[in-house]
Amino acid sequence: MFSVSGALVRETAAEFETAVKSLGEMIKDLVIDCAKMTFIDSEGLRQLVIAQKLMEKRGGFALVRVPGALSEALQRTGLAQRIKVLS
């Protein structure tokens, strides 16, 4: 499991992308714990889509403990139908 703390925004997107890519080929499924995520912007959403596409090729991708603001952003952008959210 991978955890995101704080804001996933333009300024932190590169760090998130590097962390996801560094997981290596042996990781087949990625679950991101979003409980400590405080804010997400369009670049943060973009990074989730990039991670989802990368992991889709390997196995699976899901978000857990999604805060209300992130859930709303996923719904508003249509990504809720694309990115798996586990309760």
PDB file with SEQRES, HELIX, SHEET and CRYST1 records, atoms N, CA, C and O in Angstrom:
SEQRES   1 A   87  MET PHE SER VAL SER GLY ALA LEU VAL ARG GLU THR ALA          
SEQRES   2 A   87  ALA GLU PHE GLU THR ALA VAL LYS SER LEU GLY GLU MET          
SEQRES   3 A   87  ILE LYS ASP LEU VAL ILE ASP CYS ALA LYS MET THR PHE          
SEQRES   4 A   87  ILE ASP SER GLU GLY LEU ARG GLN LEU VAL ILE ALA GLN          
SEQRES   5 A   87  LYS LEU MET GLU LYS ARG GLY GLY PHE ALA LEU VAL ARG          
SEQRES   6 A   87  VAL PRO GLY ALA LEU SER GLU ALA LEU GLN ARG THR GLY          
SEQRES   7 A   87  LEU ALA GLN ARG ILE LYS VAL LEU SER                          
HELIX    1 AA1 ARG A   10  LYS A   21  1                                  12    
HELIX    2 AA2 SER A   42  ARG A   58  1                                  17    
HELIX    3 AA3 GLY A   68  THR A   77  1                                  10    
HELIX    4 AA4 LEU A   79  GLN A   81  5                                   3    
SHEET    1 AA1 4 PHE A   2  LEU A   8  0                                        
SHEET    2 AA1 4 ASP A  29  ILE A  40  1                                        
SHEET    3 AA1 4 GLY A  60  VAL A  64  1                                        
SHEET    4 AA1 4 LYS A  84  LEU A  86  1                                        
CRYST1    1.000    1.000    1.000  90.00  90.00  90.00 P 1           1          
ATOM      1  N   MET A   1       0.856  -1.180   0.000  1.00  0.00           N  
ATOM      2  CA  MET A   1       0.000   0.000   0.000  1.00  0.00           C  
ATOM      3  C   MET A   1       0.894   1.232   0.000  1.00  0.00           C  
ATOM      4  O   MET A   1       1.977   1.250   0.585  1.00  0.00           O  
ATOM      5  N   PHE A   2       0.412   2.228  -0.659  1.00  0.00           N  
ATOM      6  CA  PHE A   2       1.103   3.497  -0.859  1.00  0.00           C  
ATOM      7  C   PHE A   2       0.219   4.555  -0.215  1.00  0.00           C  
ATOM      8  O   PHE A   2      -0.997   4.525  -0.409  1.00  0.00           O  
ATOM      9  N   SER A   3       0.778   5.476   0.534  1.00  0.00           N  
ATOM     10  CA  SER A   3      -0.018   6.486   1.224  1.00  0.00           C  
ATOM     11  C   SER A   3       0.349   7.887   0.733  1.00  0.00           C  
ATOM     12  O   SER A   3       1.519   8.188   0.498  1.00  0.00           O  
ATOM     13  N   VAL A   4      -0.660   8.728   0.583  1.00  0.00           N  
ATOM     14  CA  VAL A   4      -0.446  10.121   0.190  1.00  0.00           C  
ATOM     15  C   VAL A   4      -0.853  11.005   1.360  1.00  0.00           C  
ATOM     16  O   VAL A   4      -1.968  10.899   1.871  1.00  0.00           O  
ATOM     17  N   SER A   5       0.054  11.872   1.777  1.00  0.00           N  
ATOM     18  CA  SER A   5      -0.229  12.820   2.858  1.00  0.00           C  
ATOM     19  C   SER A   5      -0.147  14.239   2.317  1.00  0.00           C  
ATOM     20  O   SER A   5       0.716  14.561   1.500  1.00  0.00           O  
ATOM     21  N   GLY A   6      -1.051  15.071   2.782  1.00  0.00           N  
ATOM     22  CA  GLY A   6      -1.039  16.473   2.355  1.00  0.00           C  
ATOM     23  C   GLY A   6      -1.710  16.660   1.010  1.00  0.00           C  
ATOM     24  O   GLY A   6      -2.628  15.927   0.642  1.00  0.00           O  
ATOM     25  N   ALA A   7      -1.237  17.650   0.293  1.00  0.00           N  
ATOM     26  CA  ALA A   7      -1.851  18.025  -0.989  1.00  0.00           C  
ATOM     27  C   ALA A   7      -1.142  17.340  -2.150  1.00  0.00           C  
ATOM     28  O   ALA A   7       0.087  17.290  -2.205  1.00  0.00           O  
ATOM     29  N   LEU A   8      -1.932  16.818  -3.068  1.00  0.00           N  
ATOM     30  CA  LEU A   8      -1.396  16.296  -4.328  1.00  0.00           C  
ATOM     31  C   LEU A   8      -1.735  17.348  -5.378  1.00  0.00           C  
ATOM     32  O   LEU A   8      -2.824  17.364  -5.952  1.00  0.00           O  
ATOM     33  N   VAL A   9      -0.765  18.222  -5.604  1.00  0.00           N  
ATOM     34  CA  VAL A   9      -0.956  19.391  -6.457  1.00  0.00           C  
ATOM     35  C   VAL A   9       0.246  19.546  -7.386  1.00  0.00           C  
ATOM     36  O   VAL A   9       1.191  18.757  -7.348  1.00  0.00           O  
ATOM     37  N   ARG A  10       0.187  20.552  -8.193  1.00  0.00           N  
ATOM     38  CA  ARG A  10       1.240  20.816  -9.179  1.00  0.00           C  
ATOM     39  C   ARG A  10       2.644  20.762  -8.566  1.00  0.00           C  
ATOM     40  O   ARG A  10       3.565  20.193  -9.153  1.00  0.00           O  
ATOM     41  N   GLU A  11       2.795  21.357  -7.389  1.00  0.00           N  
ATOM     42  CA  GLU A  11       4.111  21.435  -6.752  1.00  0.00           C  
ATOM     43  C   GLU A  11       4.605  20.085  -6.221  1.00  0.00           C  
ATOM     44  O   GLU A  11       5.810  19.898  -6.052  1.00  0.00           O  
ATOM     45  N   THR A  12       3.707  19.158  -5.960  1.00  0.00           N  
ATOM     46  CA  THR A  12       4.111  17.850  -5.415  1.00  0.00           C  
ATOM     47  C   THR A  12       3.948  16.721  -6.426  1.00  0.00           C  
ATOM     48  O   THR A  12       4.279  15.574  -6.128  1.00  0.00           O  
ATOM     49  N   ALA A  13       3.447  17.028  -7.603  1.00  0.00           N  
ATOM     50  CA  ALA A  13       3.146  16.001  -8.610  1.00  0.00           C  
ATOM     51  C   ALA A  13       4.379  15.218  -9.044  1.00  0.00           C  
ATOM     52  O   ALA A  13       4.314  13.998  -9.201  1.00  0.00           O  
ATOM     53  N   ALA A  14       5.490  15.900  -9.239  1.00  0.00           N  
ATOM     54  CA  ALA A  14       6.715  15.220  -9.686  1.00  0.00           C  
ATOM     55  C   ALA A  14       7.195  14.219  -8.644  1.00  0.00           C  
ATOM     56  O   ALA A  14       7.652  13.128  -8.984  1.00  0.00           O  
ATOM     57  N   GLU A  15       7.090  14.593  -7.380  1.00  0.00           N  
ATOM     58  CA  GLU A  15       7.489  13.690  -6.295  1.00  0.00           C  
ATOM     59  C   GLU A  15       6.594  12.439  -6.286  1.00  0.00           C  
ATOM     60  O   GLU A  15       7.084  11.322  -6.119  1.00  0.00           O  
ATOM     61  N   PHE A  16       5.296  12.634  -6.465  1.00  0.00           N  
ATOM     62  CA  PHE A  16       4.353  11.511  -6.520  1.00  0.00           C  
ATOM     63  C   PHE A  16       4.676  10.606  -7.702  1.00  0.00           C  
ATOM     64  O   PHE A  16       4.741   9.385  -7.558  1.00  0.00           O  
ATOM     65  N   GLU A  17       4.877  11.207  -8.862  1.00  0.00           N  
ATOM     66  CA  GLU A  17       5.172  10.437 -10.076  1.00  0.00           C  
ATOM     67  C   GLU A  17       6.453   9.610  -9.902  1.00  0.00           C  
ATOM     68  O   GLU A  17       6.489   8.434 -10.266  1.00  0.00           O  
ATOM     69  N   THR A  18       7.487  10.221  -9.353  1.00  0.00           N  
ATOM     70  CA  THR A  18       8.743   9.516  -9.117  1.00  0.00           C  
ATOM     71  C   THR A  18       8.546   8.341  -8.164  1.00  0.00           C  
ATOM     72  O   THR A  18       9.080   7.255  -8.389  1.00  0.00           O  
ATOM     73  N   ALA A  19       7.784   8.562  -7.110  1.00  0.00           N  
ATOM     74  CA  ALA A  19       7.532   7.501  -6.134  1.00  0.00           C  
ATOM     75  C   ALA A  19       6.790   6.327  -6.764  1.00  0.00           C  
ATOM     76  O   ALA A  19       7.129   5.171  -6.508  1.00  0.00           O  
ATOM     77  N   VAL A  20       5.796   6.609  -7.572  1.00  0.00           N  
ATOM     78  CA  VAL A  20       5.028   5.537  -8.225  1.00  0.00           C  
ATOM     79  C   VAL A  20       5.918   4.781  -9.213  1.00  0.00           C  
ATOM     80  O   VAL A  20       5.917   3.550  -9.237  1.00  0.00           O  
ATOM     81  N   LYS A  21       6.661   5.504 -10.009  1.00  0.00           N  
ATOM     82  CA  LYS A  21       7.521   4.849 -11.001  1.00  0.00           C  
ATOM     83  C   LYS A  21       8.637   4.040 -10.360  1.00  0.00           C  
ATOM     84  O   LYS A  21       9.115   3.070 -10.949  1.00  0.00           O  
ATOM     85  N   SER A  22       9.061   4.429  -9.152  1.00  0.00           N  
ATOM     86  CA  SER A  22      10.153   3.721  -8.486  1.00  0.00           C  
ATOM     87  C   SER A  22       9.711   2.395  -7.866  1.00  0.00           C  
ATOM     88  O   SER A  22      10.543   1.641  -7.361  1.00  0.00           O  
ATOM     89  N   LEU A  23       8.430   2.110  -7.900  1.00  0.00           N  
ATOM     90  CA  LEU A  23       7.938   0.869  -7.298  1.00  0.00           C  
ATOM     91  C   LEU A  23       8.468  -0.360  -8.024  1.00  0.00           C  
ATOM     92  O   LEU A  23       8.579  -1.433  -7.430  1.00  0.00           O  
ATOM     93  N   GLY A  24       8.787  -0.215  -9.276  1.00  0.00           N  
ATOM     94  CA  GLY A  24       9.385  -1.313 -10.020  1.00  0.00           C  
ATOM     95  C   GLY A  24       8.371  -2.249 -10.638  1.00  0.00           C  
ATOM     96  O   GLY A  24       7.181  -2.220 -10.324  1.00  0.00           O  
ATOM     97  N   GLU A  25       8.879  -3.070 -11.519  1.00  0.00           N  
ATOM     98  CA  GLU A  25       8.050  -3.997 -12.285  1.00  0.00           C  
ATOM     99  C   GLU A  25       7.459  -5.126 -11.435  1.00  0.00           C  
ATOM    100  O   GLU A  25       6.458  -5.728 -11.823  1.00  0.00           O  
ATOM    101  N   MET A  26       8.065  -5.416 -10.286  1.00  0.00           N  
ATOM    102  CA  MET A  26       7.584  -6.529  -9.470  1.00  0.00           C  
ATOM    103  C   MET A  26       6.244  -6.217  -8.813  1.00  0.00           C  
ATOM    104  O   MET A  26       5.512  -7.135  -8.442  1.00  0.00           O  
ATOM    105  N   ILE A  27       5.914  -4.946  -8.665  1.00  0.00           N  
ATOM    106  CA  ILE A  27       4.644  -4.557  -8.063  1.00  0.00           C  
ATOM    107  C   ILE A  27       3.551  -4.705  -9.119  1.00  0.00           C  
ATOM    108  O   ILE A  27       3.583  -4.043 -10.157  1.00  0.00           O  
ATOM    109  N   LYS A  28       2.600  -5.566  -8.847  1.00  0.00           N  
ATOM    110  CA  LYS A  28       1.527  -5.826  -9.814  1.00  0.00           C  
ATOM    111  C   LYS A  28       0.249  -5.058  -9.494  1.00  0.00           C  
ATOM    112  O   LYS A  28      -0.521  -4.725 -10.395  1.00  0.00           O  
ATOM    113  N   ASP A  29       0.026  -4.781  -8.231  1.00  0.00           N  
ATOM    114  CA  ASP A  29      -1.178  -4.066  -7.808  1.00  0.00           C  
ATOM    115  C   ASP A  29      -0.780  -2.921  -6.885  1.00  0.00           C  
ATOM    116  O   ASP A  29       0.081  -3.075  -6.019  1.00  0.00           O  
ATOM    117  N   LEU A  30      -1.414  -1.781  -7.082  1.00  0.00           N  
ATOM    118  CA  LEU A  30      -1.125  -0.615  -6.255  1.00  0.00           C  
ATOM    119  C   LEU A  30      -2.413  -0.104  -5.645  1.00  0.00           C  
ATOM    120  O   LEU A  30      -3.380   0.186  -6.349  1.00  0.00           O  
ATOM    121  N   VAL A  31      -2.412   0.003  -4.324  1.00  0.00           N  
ATOM    122  CA  VAL A  31      -3.525   0.590  -3.590  1.00  0.00           C  
ATOM    123  C   VAL A  31      -2.988   1.842  -2.909  1.00  0.00           C  
ATOM    124  O   VAL A  31      -2.007   1.786  -2.167  1.00  0.00           O  
ATOM    125  N   ILE A  32      -3.631   2.953  -3.165  1.00  0.00           N  
ATOM    126  CA  ILE A  32      -3.205   4.223  -2.574  1.00  0.00           C  
ATOM    127  C   ILE A  32      -4.174   4.614  -1.465  1.00  0.00           C  
ATOM    128  O   ILE A  32      -5.374   4.765  -1.693  1.00  0.00           O  
ATOM    129  N   ASP A  33      -3.631   4.773  -0.264  1.00  0.00           N  
ATOM    130  CA  ASP A  33      -4.400   5.213   0.897  1.00  0.00           C  
ATOM    131  C   ASP A  33      -4.451   6.737   0.863  1.00  0.00           C  
ATOM    132  O   ASP A  33      -3.420   7.404   0.953  1.00  0.00           O  
ATOM    133  N   CYS A  34      -5.645   7.275   0.732  1.00  0.00           N  
ATOM    134  CA  CYS A  34      -5.820   8.723   0.579  1.00  0.00           C  
ATOM    135  C   CYS A  34      -6.327   9.404   1.849  1.00  0.00           C  
ATOM    136  O   CYS A  34      -6.701  10.576   1.813  1.00  0.00           O  
ATOM    137  N   ALA A  35      -6.344   8.683   2.967  1.00  0.00           N  
ATOM    138  CA  ALA A  35      -6.919   9.216   4.207  1.00  0.00           C  
ATOM    139  C   ALA A  35      -6.287  10.526   4.647  1.00  0.00           C  
ATOM    140  O   ALA A  35      -6.969  11.382   5.210  1.00  0.00           O  
ATOM    141  N   LYS A  36      -4.992  10.694   4.399  1.00  0.00           N  
ATOM    142  CA  LYS A  36      -4.296  11.905   4.850  1.00  0.00           C  
ATOM    143  C   LYS A  36      -4.131  12.944   3.743  1.00  0.00           C  
ATOM    144  O   LYS A  36      -3.418  13.933   3.914  1.00  0.00           O  
ATOM    145  N   MET A  37      -4.793  12.717   2.612  1.00  0.00           N  
ATOM    146  CA  MET A  37      -4.741  13.689   1.524  1.00  0.00           C  
ATOM    147  C   MET A  37      -5.649  14.865   1.887  1.00  0.00           C  
ATOM    148  O   MET A  37      -6.823  14.679   2.208  1.00  0.00           O  
ATOM    149  N   THR A  38      -5.098  16.062   1.833  1.00  0.00           N  
ATOM    150  CA  THR A  38      -5.864  17.237   2.241  1.00  0.00           C  
ATOM    151  C   THR A  38      -6.442  18.026   1.072  1.00  0.00           C  
ATOM    152  O   THR A  38      -7.423  18.753   1.228  1.00  0.00           O  
ATOM    153  N   PHE A  39      -5.826  17.878  -0.100  1.00  0.00           N  
ATOM    154  CA  PHE A  39      -6.284  18.649  -1.263  1.00  0.00           C  
ATOM    155  C   PHE A  39      -5.733  18.007  -2.527  1.00  0.00           C  
ATOM    156  O   PHE A  39      -4.661  17.402  -2.517  1.00  0.00           O  
ATOM    157  N   ILE A  40      -6.481  18.148  -3.611  1.00  0.00           N  
ATOM    158  CA  ILE A  40      -6.007  17.680  -4.915  1.00  0.00           C  
ATOM    159  C   ILE A  40      -6.441  18.684  -5.973  1.00  0.00           C  
ATOM    160  O   ILE A  40      -7.563  19.188  -5.938  1.00  0.00           O  
ATOM    161  N   ASP A  41      -5.547  18.971  -6.914  1.00  0.00           N  
ATOM    162  CA  ASP A  41      -5.896  19.865  -8.023  1.00  0.00           C  
ATOM    163  C   ASP A  41      -5.891  19.052  -9.318  1.00  0.00           C  
ATOM    164  O   ASP A  41      -5.766  17.827  -9.290  1.00  0.00           O  
ATOM    165  N   SER A  42      -6.026  19.731 -10.434  1.00  0.00           N  
ATOM    166  CA  SER A  42      -6.104  19.019 -11.710  1.00  0.00           C  
ATOM    167  C   SER A  42      -4.822  18.244 -12.010  1.00  0.00           C  
ATOM    168  O   SER A  42      -4.883  17.167 -12.602  1.00  0.00           O  
ATOM    169  N   GLU A  43      -3.674  18.769 -11.616  1.00  0.00           N  
ATOM    170  CA  GLU A  43      -2.420  18.045 -11.824  1.00  0.00           C  
ATOM    171  C   GLU A  43      -2.363  16.793 -10.946  1.00  0.00           C  
ATOM    172  O   GLU A  43      -1.846  15.757 -11.365  1.00  0.00           O  
ATOM    173  N   GLY A  44      -2.887  16.893  -9.749  1.00  0.00           N  
ATOM    174  CA  GLY A  44      -2.963  15.718  -8.874  1.00  0.00           C  
ATOM    175  C   GLY A  44      -3.857  14.642  -9.468  1.00  0.00           C  
ATOM    176  O   GLY A  44      -3.520  13.458  -9.435  1.00  0.00           O  
ATOM    177  N   LEU A  45      -4.996  15.055 -10.011  1.00  0.00           N  
ATOM    178  CA  LEU A  45      -5.896  14.099 -10.672  1.00  0.00           C  
ATOM    179  C   LEU A  45      -5.205  13.462 -11.877  1.00  0.00           C  
ATOM    180  O   LEU A  45      -5.346  12.266 -12.130  1.00  0.00           O  
ATOM    181  N   ARG A  46      -4.465  14.272 -12.604  1.00  0.00           N  
ATOM    182  CA  ARG A  46      -3.706  13.770 -13.755  1.00  0.00           C  
ATOM    183  C   ARG A  46      -2.714  12.699 -13.308  1.00  0.00           C  
ATOM    184  O   ARG A  46      -2.563  11.673 -13.970  1.00  0.00           O  
ATOM    185  N   GLN A  47      -2.050  12.936 -12.204  1.00  0.00           N  
ATOM    186  CA  GLN A  47      -1.086  11.964 -11.697  1.00  0.00           C  
ATOM    187  C   GLN A  47      -1.771  10.652 -11.295  1.00  0.00           C  
ATOM    188  O   GLN A  47      -1.203   9.577 -11.488  1.00  0.00           O  
ATOM    189  N   LEU A  48      -2.969  10.731 -10.744  1.00  0.00           N  
ATOM    190  CA  LEU A  48      -3.708   9.507 -10.416  1.00  0.00           C  
ATOM    191  C   LEU A  48      -4.039   8.732 -11.685  1.00  0.00           C  
ATOM    192  O   LEU A  48      -3.952   7.504 -11.700  1.00  0.00           O  
ATOM    193  N   VAL A  49      -4.414   9.429 -12.742  1.00  0.00           N  
ATOM    194  CA  VAL A  49      -4.721   8.772 -14.014  1.00  0.00           C  
ATOM    195  C   VAL A  49      -3.464   8.124 -14.593  1.00  0.00           C  
ATOM    196  O   VAL A  49      -3.524   6.998 -15.087  1.00  0.00           O  
ATOM    197  N   ILE A  50      -2.334   8.817 -14.538  1.00  0.00           N  
ATOM    198  CA  ILE A  50      -1.074   8.259 -15.027  1.00  0.00           C  
ATOM    199  C   ILE A  50      -0.718   6.993 -14.249  1.00  0.00           C  
ATOM    200  O   ILE A  50      -0.343   5.979 -14.837  1.00  0.00           O  
ATOM    201  N   ALA A  51      -0.840   7.061 -12.921  1.00  0.00           N  
ATOM    202  CA  ALA A  51      -0.537   5.891 -12.086  1.00  0.00           C  
ATOM    203  C   ALA A  51      -1.490   4.741 -12.395  1.00  0.00           C  
ATOM    204  O   ALA A  51      -1.076   3.584 -12.462  1.00  0.00           O  
ATOM    205  N   GLN A  52      -2.760   5.063 -12.582  1.00  0.00           N  
ATOM    206  CA  GLN A  52      -3.760   4.041 -12.900  1.00  0.00           C  
ATOM    207  C   GLN A  52      -3.426   3.358 -14.219  1.00  0.00           C  
ATOM    208  O   GLN A  52      -3.501   2.133 -14.319  1.00  0.00           O  
ATOM    209  N   LYS A  53      -3.058   4.135 -15.230  1.00  0.00           N  
ATOM    210  CA  LYS A  53      -2.709   3.563 -16.542  1.00  0.00           C  
ATOM    211  C   LYS A  53      -1.473   2.674 -16.442  1.00  0.00           C  
ATOM    212  O   LYS A  53      -1.432   1.598 -17.038  1.00  0.00           O  
ATOM    213  N   LEU A  54      -0.476   3.115 -15.699  1.00  0.00           N  
ATOM    214  CA  LEU A  54       0.749   2.337 -15.518  1.00  0.00           C  
ATOM    215  C   LEU A  54       0.445   1.007 -14.829  1.00  0.00           C  
ATOM    216  O   LEU A  54       0.910  -0.047 -15.262  1.00  0.00           O  
ATOM    217  N   MET A  55      -0.332   1.069 -13.764  1.00  0.00           N  
ATOM    218  CA  MET A  55      -0.614  -0.142 -12.995  1.00  0.00           C  
ATOM    219  C   MET A  55      -1.616  -1.048 -13.701  1.00  0.00           C  
ATOM    220  O   MET A  55      -1.597  -2.261 -13.496  1.00  0.00           O  
ATOM    221  N   GLU A  56      -2.480  -0.487 -14.518  1.00  0.00           N  
ATOM    222  CA  GLU A  56      -3.441  -1.279 -15.278  1.00  0.00           C  
ATOM    223  C   GLU A  56      -2.711  -2.275 -16.181  1.00  0.00           C  
ATOM    224  O   GLU A  56      -3.184  -3.392 -16.391  1.00  0.00           O  
ATOM    225  N   LYS A  57      -1.562  -1.866 -16.712  1.00  0.00           N  
ATOM    226  CA  LYS A  57      -0.759  -2.739 -17.567  1.00  0.00           C  
ATOM    227  C   LYS A  57      -0.149  -3.887 -16.776  1.00  0.00           C  
ATOM    228  O   LYS A  57       0.101  -4.959 -17.326  1.00  0.00           O  
ATOM    229  N   ARG A  58       0.088  -3.668 -15.499  1.00  0.00           N  
ATOM    230  CA  ARG A  58       0.744  -4.664 -14.649  1.00  0.00           C  
ATOM    231  C   ARG A  58      -0.238  -5.546 -13.888  1.00  0.00           C  
ATOM    232  O   ARG A  58       0.002  -6.740 -13.704  1.00  0.00           O  
ATOM    233  N   GLY A  59      -1.341  -4.954 -13.447  1.00  0.00           N  
ATOM    234  CA  GLY A  59      -2.268  -5.700 -12.604  1.00  0.00           C  
ATOM    235  C   GLY A  59      -3.470  -4.868 -12.231  1.00  0.00           C  
ATOM    236  O   GLY A  59      -4.490  -4.896 -12.920  1.00  0.00           O  
ATOM    237  N   GLY A  60      -3.356  -4.119 -11.131  1.00  0.00           N  
ATOM    238  CA  GLY A  60      -4.513  -3.360 -10.676  1.00  0.00           C  
ATOM    239  C   GLY A  60      -4.134  -2.072  -9.973  1.00  0.00           C  
ATOM    240  O   GLY A  60      -2.980  -1.860  -9.600  1.00  0.00           O  
ATOM    241  N   PHE A  61      -5.129  -1.219  -9.802  1.00  0.00           N  
ATOM    242  CA  PHE A  61      -4.951   0.079  -9.176  1.00  0.00           C  
ATOM    243  C   PHE A  61      -6.244   0.443  -8.469  1.00  0.00           C  
ATOM    244  O   PHE A  61      -7.329   0.276  -9.025  1.00  0.00           O  
ATOM    245  N   ALA A  62      -6.130   0.943  -7.236  1.00  0.00           N  
ATOM    246  CA  ALA A  62      -7.317   1.364  -6.500  1.00  0.00           C  
ATOM    247  C   ALA A  62      -6.943   2.413  -5.465  1.00  0.00           C  
ATOM    248  O   ALA A  62      -5.791   2.516  -5.044  1.00  0.00           O  
ATOM    249  N   LEU A  63      -7.935   3.181  -5.072  1.00  0.00           N  
ATOM    250  CA  LEU A  63      -7.804   4.159  -4.000  1.00  0.00           C  
ATOM    251  C   LEU A  63      -8.623   3.673  -2.815  1.00  0.00           C  
ATOM    252  O   LEU A  63      -9.693   3.092  -3.000  1.00  0.00           O  
ATOM    253  N   VAL A  64      -8.133   3.905  -1.591  1.00  0.00           N  
ATOM    254  CA  VAL A  64      -8.892   3.578  -0.387  1.00  0.00           C  
ATOM    255  C   VAL A  64      -8.920   4.785   0.539  1.00  0.00           C  
ATOM    256  O   VAL A  64      -8.094   5.693   0.438  1.00  0.00           O  
ATOM    257  N   ARG A  65      -9.895   4.768   1.443  1.00  0.00           N  
ATOM    258  CA  ARG A  65     -10.060   5.827   2.444  1.00  0.00           C  
ATOM    259  C   ARG A  65     -10.023   7.210   1.790  1.00  0.00           C  
ATOM    260  O   ARG A  65      -9.268   8.098   2.186  1.00  0.00           O  
ATOM    261  N   VAL A  66     -10.866   7.348   0.781  1.00  0.00           N  
ATOM    262  CA  VAL A  66     -10.929   8.566  -0.036  1.00  0.00           C  
ATOM    263  C   VAL A  66     -11.729   9.643   0.699  1.00  0.00           C  
ATOM    264  O   VAL A  66     -12.898   9.428   1.019  1.00  0.00           O  
ATOM    265  N   PRO A  67     -11.115  10.797   0.972  1.00  0.00           N  
ATOM    266  CA  PRO A  67     -11.846  11.881   1.626  1.00  0.00           C  
ATOM    267  C   PRO A  67     -12.914  12.480   0.704  1.00  0.00           C  
ATOM    268  O   PRO A  67     -12.868  12.311  -0.514  1.00  0.00           O  
ATOM    269  N   GLY A  68     -13.860  13.171   1.303  1.00  0.00           N  
ATOM    270  CA  GLY A  68     -14.974  13.738   0.554  1.00  0.00           C  
ATOM    271  C   GLY A  68     -14.578  14.618  -0.615  1.00  0.00           C  
ATOM    272  O   GLY A  68     -15.160  14.512  -1.694  1.00  0.00           O  
ATOM    273  N   ALA A  69     -13.593  15.487  -0.417  1.00  0.00           N  
ATOM    274  CA  ALA A  69     -13.185  16.402  -1.488  1.00  0.00           C  
ATOM    275  C   ALA A  69     -12.631  15.646  -2.684  1.00  0.00           C  
ATOM    276  O   ALA A  69     -12.899  16.016  -3.827  1.00  0.00           O  
ATOM    277  N   LEU A  70     -11.870  14.601  -2.440  1.00  0.00           N  
ATOM    278  CA  LEU A  70     -11.336  13.795  -3.543  1.00  0.00           C  
ATOM    279  C   LEU A  70     -12.456  13.026  -4.223  1.00  0.00           C  
ATOM    280  O   LEU A  70     -12.496  12.940  -5.450  1.00  0.00           O  
ATOM    281  N   SER A  71     -13.353  12.474  -3.444  1.00  0.00           N  
ATOM    282  CA  SER A  71     -14.488  11.748  -4.010  1.00  0.00           C  
ATOM    283  C   SER A  71     -15.312  12.666  -4.914  1.00  0.00           C  
ATOM    284  O   SER A  71     -15.723  12.266  -6.003  1.00  0.00           O  
ATOM    285  N   GLU A  72     -15.548  13.889  -4.459  1.00  0.00           N  
ATOM    286  CA  GLU A  72     -16.295  14.862  -5.261  1.00  0.00           C  
ATOM    287  C   GLU A  72     -15.555  15.197  -6.552  1.00  0.00           C  
ATOM    288  O   GLU A  72     -16.166  15.298  -7.615  1.00  0.00           O  
ATOM    289  N   ALA A  73     -14.241  15.368  -6.458  1.00  0.00           N  
ATOM    290  CA  ALA A  73     -13.440  15.687  -7.647  1.00  0.00           C  
ATOM    291  C   ALA A  73     -13.491  14.533  -8.650  1.00  0.00           C  
ATOM    292  O   ALA A  73     -13.583  14.760  -9.857  1.00  0.00           O  
ATOM    293  N   LEU A  74     -13.433  13.313  -8.156  1.00  0.00           N  
ATOM    294  CA  LEU A  74     -13.515  12.150  -9.045  1.00  0.00           C  
ATOM    295  C   LEU A  74     -14.879  12.089  -9.731  1.00  0.00           C  
ATOM    296  O   LEU A  74     -14.967  11.789 -10.922  1.00  0.00           O  
ATOM    297  N   GLN A  75     -15.932  12.371  -8.983  1.00  0.00           N  
ATOM    298  CA  GLN A  75     -17.286  12.373  -9.545  1.00  0.00           C  
ATOM    299  C   GLN A  75     -17.443  13.486 -10.583  1.00  0.00           C  
ATOM    300  O   GLN A  75     -17.938  13.253 -11.686  1.00  0.00           O  
ATOM    301  N   ARG A  76     -17.022  14.676 -10.224  1.00  0.00           N  
ATOM    302  CA  ARG A  76     -17.172  15.850 -11.078  1.00  0.00           C  
ATOM    303  C   ARG A  76     -16.446  15.699 -12.413  1.00  0.00           C  
ATOM    304  O   ARG A  76     -16.920  16.180 -13.442  1.00  0.00           O  
ATOM    305  N   THR A  77     -15.302  15.032 -12.387  1.00  0.00           N  
ATOM    306  CA  THR A  77     -14.498  14.899 -13.607  1.00  0.00           C  
ATOM    307  C   THR A  77     -14.784  13.626 -14.390  1.00  0.00           C  
ATOM    308  O   THR A  77     -14.239  13.429 -15.475  1.00  0.00           O  
ATOM    309  N   GLY A  78     -15.632  12.764 -13.850  1.00  0.00           N  
ATOM    310  CA  GLY A  78     -15.926  11.500 -14.517  1.00  0.00           C  
ATOM    311  C   GLY A  78     -14.897  10.413 -14.234  1.00  0.00           C  
ATOM    312  O   GLY A  78     -15.014   9.305 -14.757  1.00  0.00           O  
ATOM    313  N   LEU A  79     -13.901  10.708 -13.425  1.00  0.00           N  
ATOM    314  CA  LEU A  79     -12.867   9.721 -13.124  1.00  0.00           C  
ATOM    315  C   LEU A  79     -13.353   8.633 -12.174  1.00  0.00           C  
ATOM    316  O   LEU A  79     -12.706   7.595 -12.035  1.00  0.00           O  
ATOM    317  N   ALA A  80     -14.483   8.863 -11.526  1.00  0.00           N  
ATOM    318  CA  ALA A  80     -15.032   7.850 -10.617  1.00  0.00           C  
ATOM    319  C   ALA A  80     -15.392   6.573 -11.376  1.00  0.00           C  
ATOM    320  O   ALA A  80     -15.384   5.488 -10.796  1.00  0.00           O  
ATOM    321  N   GLN A  81     -15.705   6.692 -12.657  1.00  0.00           N  
ATOM    322  CA  GLN A  81     -16.010   5.517 -13.471  1.00  0.00           C  
ATOM    323  C   GLN A  81     -14.741   4.843 -13.977  1.00  0.00           C  
ATOM    324  O   GLN A  81     -14.784   3.709 -14.454  1.00  0.00           O  
ATOM    325  N   ARG A  82     -13.632   5.528 -13.875  1.00  0.00           N  
ATOM    326  CA  ARG A  82     -12.375   5.021 -14.419  1.00  0.00           C  
ATOM    327  C   ARG A  82     -11.431   4.476 -13.344  1.00  0.00           C  
ATOM    328  O   ARG A  82     -10.764   3.461 -13.545  1.00  0.00           O  
ATOM    329  N   ILE A  83     -11.386   5.167 -12.202  1.00  0.00           N  
ATOM    330  CA  ILE A  83     -10.490   4.790 -11.113  1.00  0.00           C  
ATOM    331  C   ILE A  83     -11.275   4.060 -10.041  1.00  0.00           C  
ATOM    332  O   ILE A  83     -12.286   4.556  -9.544  1.00  0.00           O  
ATOM    333  N   LYS A  84     -10.801   2.885  -9.694  1.00  0.00           N  
ATOM    334  CA  LYS A  84     -11.469   2.043  -8.698  1.00  0.00           C  
ATOM    335  C   LYS A  84     -11.259   2.610  -7.310  1.00  0.00           C  
ATOM    336  O   LYS A  84     -10.131   2.898  -6.909  1.00  0.00           O  
ATOM    337  N   VAL A  85     -12.362   2.771  -6.572  1.00  0.00           N  
ATOM    338  CA  VAL A  85     -12.317   3.245  -5.191  1.00  0.00           C  
ATOM    339  C   VAL A  85     -12.886   2.140  -4.319  1.00  0.00           C  
ATOM    340  O   VAL A  85     -14.032   1.724  -4.488  1.00  0.00           O  
ATOM    341  N   LEU A  86     -12.067   1.669  -3.380  1.00  0.00           N  
ATOM    342  CA  LEU A  86     -12.493   0.628  -2.443  1.00  0.00           C  
ATOM    343  C   LEU A  86     -12.968   1.308  -1.160  1.00  0.00           C  
ATOM    344  O   LEU A  86     -12.414   2.323  -0.738  1.00  0.00           O  
ATOM    345  N   SER A  87     -13.999   0.732  -0.552  1.00  0.00           N  
ATOM    346  CA  SER A  87     -14.485   1.342   0.685  1.00  0.00           C  
ATOM    347  C   SER A  87     -13.778   0.810   1.891  1.00  0.00           C  
ATOM    348  O   SER A  87     -14.073   1.224   3.012  1.00  0.00           O  
TER     349      SER A  87                                                      
END                                                                             
